[in-house]
Amino acid sequence: MIIAFEPEAPASAVAAAELLATRYPGITPRRYVYTGIEHTITELHLLGHTANVPAELFETLPGVARVVRVSARYRLVGRHDPREKSFGFSYNGVTFDDSSVGVFAGLCAVDTPEHTDRTFATLEAHGLVTSRAGAYKPRTSPYDFQGLGSACLPWLFELATKHGIRVIAMEVTDARHIDEIMSALAAPGITTGVMLQVGTRNAQNFELLKQVGRQKTLPVLFKRGMGITLDESIHACEYIAGEGNPNIVFCLRGVKTHLGDPHRNLVDFAHVPVVRRQTRMPVCIDPSHSVGSLRLAPDGLPDIFHVTGQGLIAGASMVLVDFHPEPDQALCDGPQALTTAMLPRYLGYVRRVRRAYEELVAGQPEDEGDGADRSTRSA
């Protein structure tokens, strides 16, 4: 059972509900606080056999918005009421919610200071304040480039600060990476921030999930496991939230199948509305690792554009895409990285598809025309 309180409900109201819950044998109340974009919401989760606990007693308490008997399996990240609005969250001046789209374009793997500087400078020129940059890279082959590790963090964060990059999505594969990132971010003059990325290979590394959740400073980007079910992947996010960090974005990045080509993975962006319906997490898409190349369709658009459109028209609110100023020199996934010439066209495509989605949701007529080019937050 979940007791949801009104926004900014006083602590005394929560304490009164906790006291009432303890009167029932075998019931343990646990408090969770969600800091959203507009409000701070408190929920009291009653753990144990709650079938005999009357919801009506809690519904009449001051400050209580509603009481929900949880039948869904995702107690912390789940959407338990269809009417419930996603909270979203903000970090280092960047908003993560359903109101707009954030584009995180950048290096799958950081290679040189020059390429990193050029990457951030290009993003800055196009008004982007978010990026991706891999310092720790798990690879299928032990002989492939594994990333520069903590050695690159000082100059990486200095360059990000120089170009106004507010948030970098960065994969971690070990708990010590979290400490290394936090230490580098604490250096004088650094204003950038990091979104910890749990990669698809670590989707069920439960100890790493717990460590990522125990720190409550940095938000988390969780990538769906490439070979596990959607249910298993969402449960992995429960591990993170259960340790105290609810600021999670769920990323769809394609899944492994026996079907092989034409794409690197089977694109699973039809699951965007499924994740949004079942959870309160914002949803990200990764077209680069889904498609794995820049091959063109007969209409002249790369497949990466088309699958991005599939995710955005379904309501995704974040895009993680590879970009490199010199893809032929990239040490990881160069063939799928957007080029400097392609980036502005891609951002324009994102804006247009997002605008189409917003108009469809608002019920506006199809023939209204382009009108003003209303930009999304980061595109």
Residue pairs with C-beta under 8 A, 6 or more apart in sequence:
1 45
1 46
1 50
1 53
1 55
1 67
1 68
1 69
1 70
2 43
2 44
2 45
2 46
2 67
2 68
2 70
2 75
2 80
3 17
3 43
3 44
3 45
3 46
3 58
3 64
3 67
4 41
4 42
4 43
4 64
4 65
4 66
4 67
4 68
5 13
5 14
5 17
5 41
5 42
5 43
5 44
5 63
5 64
5 65
6 63
6 64
6 65
7 38
7 39
7 40
7 41
8 39
8 40
9 42
9 63
9 64
10 63
13 61
13 62
13 63
13 64
14 31
14 42
14 44
14 63
16 61
16 62
17 29
17 44
17 58
17 61
17 64
18 29
18 31
18 44
20 57
20 58
20 61
21 27
21 29
21 44
21 46
21 53
21 58
22 29
24 48
24 50
24 52
24 53
26 48
26 49
27 46
27 47
27 48
27 49
27 50
27 53
28 46
28 47
28 48
29 44
29 45
29 46
29 47
30 44
30 45
30 47
31 42
31 43
31 44
31 45
32 42
32 43
32 44
32 45
32 76
32 246
33 40
33 41
33 42
33 43
34 40
34 41
34 42
34 43
34 87
34 89
34 246
35 87
35 89
36 87
36 88
36 89
36 97
37 87
37 88
37 89
37 90
37 95
37 97
39 87
41 87
45 75
45 76
46 53
50 69
55 67
55 69
58 64
58 67
59 66
59 67
66 81
68 80
68 81
70 78
70 80
72 78
72 79
72 80
72 278
73 231
73 235
74 234
74 235
74 237
74 238
74 278
74 279
75 238
76 238
76 241
76 242
76 246
77 234
77 237
77 238
77 241
77 246
77 248
77 279
77 280
77 281
78 278
78 279
78 280
79 86
79 276
79 277
79 278
79 279
79 280
82 277
84 280
86 97
86 98
86 276
86 280
86 281
86 282
87 97
87 280
88 95
88 96
88 97
88 98
88 99
88 282
89 95
89 96
89 97
89 219
89 246
89 247
90 96
91 167
91 193
91 195
91 218
91 219
91 247
92 166
92 167
92 191
92 192
92 193
93 129
93 166
94 102
94 129
94 130
94 166
94 167
94 193
94 377
94 378
95 102
95 377
96 102
96 219
96 247
96 249
96 282
96 317
96 318
97 282
97 317
98 276
98 282
98 315
98 317
99 317
99 377
100 317
100 354
100 376
100 377
100 378
101 312
101 316
101 317
101 318
101 319
101 350
101 354
101 376
101 377
101 378
101 379
102 130
102 317
102 318
102 319
102 376
102 377
102 378
103 128
103 130
103 318
103 319
103 321
103 347
103 350
103 376
103 378
103 379
104 130
104 131
104 132
104 167
104 169
104 284
104 318
104 319
104 320
104 321
104 378
105 123
105 128
105 130
105 131
105 132
105 319
105 321
105 322
105 323
105 338
105 343
105 346
106 119
106 120
106 123
106 131
106 132
106 133
106 168
106 169
106 322
106 323
107 115
107 116
107 119
107 131
107 132
107 133
107 134
107 322
107 323
107 324
107 330
108 132
108 134
108 137
108 288
108 322
108 324
108 330
108 332
108 333
108 337
109 134
109 137
109 145
109 147
109 330
109 331
109 332
109 333
110 116
110 133
110 134
110 135
110 147
110 148
110 152
110 156
111 145
111 148
111 329
111 330
111 331
111 332
113 155
113 159
115 324
115 325
115 326
115 329
115 330
116 133
116 155
116 156
116 159
117 159
117 162
117 163
118 325
119 131
119 133
119 323
119 324
119 325
120 131
120 159
120 160
120 162
120 163
120 165
121 163
122 323
122 325
122 340
122 343
123 129
123 131
123 163
123 165
123 323
124 163
124 164
124 165
126 343
126 344
126 347
127 375
127 378
128 165
128 347
128 378
128 379
129 164
129 165
129 166
129 167
129 378
130 165
130 166
130 167
130 168
130 169
130 378
131 160
131 165
131 167
131 168
131 169
132 168
132 169
132 170
132 197
132 320
132 321
132 322
133 156
133 160
133 168
133 169
133 170
134 147
134 170
134 171
134 332
135 147
135 148
135 149
135 150
135 152
135 153
135 156
135 170
135 177
136 146
136 147
136 149
136 170
136 171
136 172
136 173
136 174
136 177
137 145
137 146
137 147
137 171
137 332
138 146
138 171
138 173
138 199
138 201
138 202
139 145
139 146
139 332
144 332
145 331
145 332
147 332
149 180
150 177
150 180
150 184
153 180
153 181
153 184
154 184
154 187
156 168
157 184
157 185
157 187
157 190
157 192
158 189
158 190
160 168
160 192
161 189
161 190
161 191
161 192
165 192
166 191
166 192
166 193
167 192
167 193
167 194
167 195
168 192
168 193
168 194
168 195
169 194
169 195
169 197
169 221
169 320
170 181
170 194
170 195
170 196
170 197
171 196
171 197
171 198
171 199
172 178
172 181
172 196
172 197
172 198
172 208
172 212
173 199
173 201
173 202
173 208
174 208
175 207
175 208
175 211
178 196
178 211
178 212
178 215
178 218
181 194
181 196
181 218
182 215
182 217
182 218
184 190
185 192
185 193
185 194
193 218
194 218
195 218
195 219
195 220
195 221
195 249
196 212
196 215
196 218
196 219
196 220
196 221
197 220
197 221
197 222
197 223
197 251
198 205
198 208
198 209
198 212
198 220
198 221
198 222
198 223
198 236
198 240
199 223
200 223
200 224
200 225
200 226
200 253
201 226
202 208
202 209
203 222
203 223
203 224
203 225
203 226
203 228
203 232
203 233
203 236
204 225
204 228
204 232
204 236
206 236
206 239
209 236
209 239
209 240
209 243
210 239
210 240
210 243
211 243
212 220
212 240
212 243
212 245
213 220
213 239
213 240
213 241
213 242
213 243
213 244
213 245
214 243
214 244
214 245
215 245
216 244
216 245
219 245
219 247
219 248
219 249
220 240
220 245
220 247
220 248
220 249
221 248
221 249
221 251
221 284
221 320
222 233
222 236
222 237
222 240
222 248
222 249
222 250
222 251
223 251
223 253
223 286
224 230
224 233
224 250
224 251
224 252
224 253
224 255
224 268
225 232
225 233
225 236
226 253
226 254
226 255
226 256
226 265
227 255
227 256
230 271
230 274
230 275
233 250
234 250
234 275
234 278
234 279
237 248
237 250
237 279
237 281
240 248
241 248
248 281
249 281
249 282
249 283
249 284
249 318
250 275
250 279
250 281
250 282
250 283
250 284
251 283
251 284
251 285
251 286
251 318
251 320
252 268
252 269
252 271
252 272
252 275
252 283
252 284
252 285
252 286
252 290
252 311
252 316
253 265
253 268
253 285
253 286
253 289
253 290
253 320
254 263
254 264
254 265
254 266
254 267
254 268
254 286
254 289
254 290
254 291
255 265
255 266
255 268
256 265
256 266
257 265
257 266
259 266
262 295
263 290
263 291
263 292
263 293
263 303
264 289
264 290
264 291
264 292
264 293
264 336
265 289
265 290
265 292
267 287
267 290
267 291
267 307
267 310
268 290
269 285
269 290
269 307
269 310
269 311
269 314
269 316
270 310
270 314
272 283
272 285
272 311
272 314
272 315
272 316
273 314
273 315
275 281
275 283
276 283
276 315
282 317
282 318
283 315
283 316
283 317
283 318
284 316
284 317
284 318
284 319
284 320
285 307
285 308
285 311
285 312
285 316
285 318
285 319
285 320
286 319
286 320
286 321
287 304
287 307
287 308
287 311
287 319
287 321
288 304
288 320
288 321
288 322
288 333
288 336
288 337
289 322
289 333
289 336
290 307
291 302
291 303
291 304
291 307
291 336
292 333
292 335
292 336
293 303
293 335
293 336
294 302
294 303
294 304
294 335
294 336
294 338
294 342
295 302
295 303
296 302
296 303
297 303
297 306
301 349
302 342
304 321
304 336
304 338
304 346
305 346
305 349
308 319
308 321
308 346
308 349
308 350
308 353
309 349
309 353
311 319
312 319
312 350
312 353
312 354
312 357
313 353
313 356
313 357
313 360
314 357
315 357
319 350
321 338
321 346
322 333
322 336
322 337
322 338
323 337
323 338
323 339
323 343
324 330
324 334
324 337
324 338
324 339
325 339
325 340
327 334
327 335
327 337
327 339
328 334
330 337
338 346
347 379
350 376
350 379
351 373
351 374
351 375
351 376
351 379
354 376
354 379
355 374
359 366
359 368
